[in-house]
Every structure is written in structure tokens, then in C-alpha cells.
């Protein structure tokens, strides 16, 4: 599972504060099987001038989520605060529309589509990291 996490794209603060305080996760990450993943993240974060040479699946951000012919923007950051809005952009009409609000404010949220339903996973509410999912 850990090989699917984009460790190089996590912030150093998150790695030290959240990952660094989870003993089970640290043991998993520093096992022989995953040491190369930790080294990849460390090198990517500590050697920014070398990043163009380190491009790979775990160092590229994911593309925006598309569902049908529209684009969804889920959560984010506005005026210094996390937001809970879910907006939809229709390229045919060149219009953004508010479609829903999540129950929690989320920035840095993971988003996925499963069976035509949009899921928001984790993120940060402006003061703490979230471990919940909304549909």
C-alpha cells in the first residue's frame, strides 16, 4: 500500500508532525521493503534543485477529477481559511456552480469517483488533519 502514497509530495511539516509521531507507520516506512520510498521522499524534499531528475509516478501530482464532461473543485483554501464548498465547472457553458457543501471544511483533500459518486477523503480543516470521508 505504501508504494501508492506520494510521499515526496507531502509537506515536511506533515511528515515530521503526523507521520513522525505514528510509531506503527514509522516501523513500516523504515522496514527494508519501504526504505527506498522514504529515501525518495527525503531526497525530493531536501534537494529541490535535483527534482527535475527525480520525476516519476510518486513525484507527479494527480490530475483534477473529471466526472462526465464537468470538472469538480472540492474544498480548498480561500482568504486564509479551509473551505467546505464543492463546485462544478461546465466547459460547455464556461460556468462554475456551487453544487454542495461538505460537513467539514477541507483543504488538501483527496478526491475520488466511485460508481459515479464523488468522495472527499481526509484533508486539513485549518487546525487539524482529518481522517474522515464524505460522499
Buried (B, 14 or more C-beta within 10 A) or exposed (E): EEEEBBBBBBEEEEBEEBBEEEEEEEEEBEEEEBEEBBEBBBBBBEEEEEEEEEEEEBBEEEEEBEEEEBBBBBBBBEEEEBBBBBBBBEEEEEEEEEBBEBEBBBBBBBBEEEEEEBBBBEBBBEEEEBEEEBE
